[in-house]
Amino acid sequence: GAVVSQHPSWVICKSGTSVKIECRSLDFQATTMFWYRQFPKQSLMLMATSNEGSKATYEQGVEKDKFLINHASLTLSTLTVTSAHPEDSSFYICSARVGRQGQTGELFFGEGSRLTVL
Amino acid sequence: GQNIDQPTEMTATEGAIVQINCTYQTSGFNGLFWYQQHAGEAPTFLSYNVLDGLEEKGRFSSFLSRSKGYSYLLLKELQMKDSASYLCAPLGGGDKLIFGTGTRLQVFP
């Protein structure tokens, strides 16, 4: 089946630094990828939709200047948490759907990246 | 608006059958997914329903009623490894998959 790879799996950083998380579709092209955040014992919250070759679409309440998303190719989207603070510590998960936007297809998830900001 | 409601926690015994219910309200509807998530891991796909009725896949079955905004996931012959969170996720307008809070299922021997 389709595979989505996410890197790094774990990252610990100091407050004020920036962290980049990569999401790759390994055996299919994904024009659209999704970034979710999950706090302990809570649901996955959609942060933004990453669109290849264009600007990401952010959900209400998500700061676009803090969570920079770049979808430069059909197989790679990156999320950069800028000036990270302890409250940004969370489980970040990317996902991609096989097929074009508007077509229904299974959503595949990356392994997730656990960010801890000290 | 969008709203998804499923029980927070459930318990069951190994070998038993459990049904996890989900009611939803979304802006637009393009089907409903069920995912399994073990603690500390990413969700894995279980099922997808777009038409009314029951979809069976091995020990897991999923049911959908679009008119009632209702779905359930049925797990048969429960195993200890089935202890996990089960996420109901309707696919709304704009191609967005919205997740409920999930139901934490604990299977006891």
Interface residues (C-beta under 8 A of the other chain):
Chain A: Q6 T32 F34 Y36 Q42 S43 L44 M45 L46 T49 F91 I93 S95 R97 Q101 G102 T104 E106 L107 F108 F109 G110 E111 G112 R114
Chain B: N30 G31 F33 G40 E41 A42 P43 T44 F45 Y48 V50 L87 L91 D95 K96 L97 I98 F99 G100 T101 G102
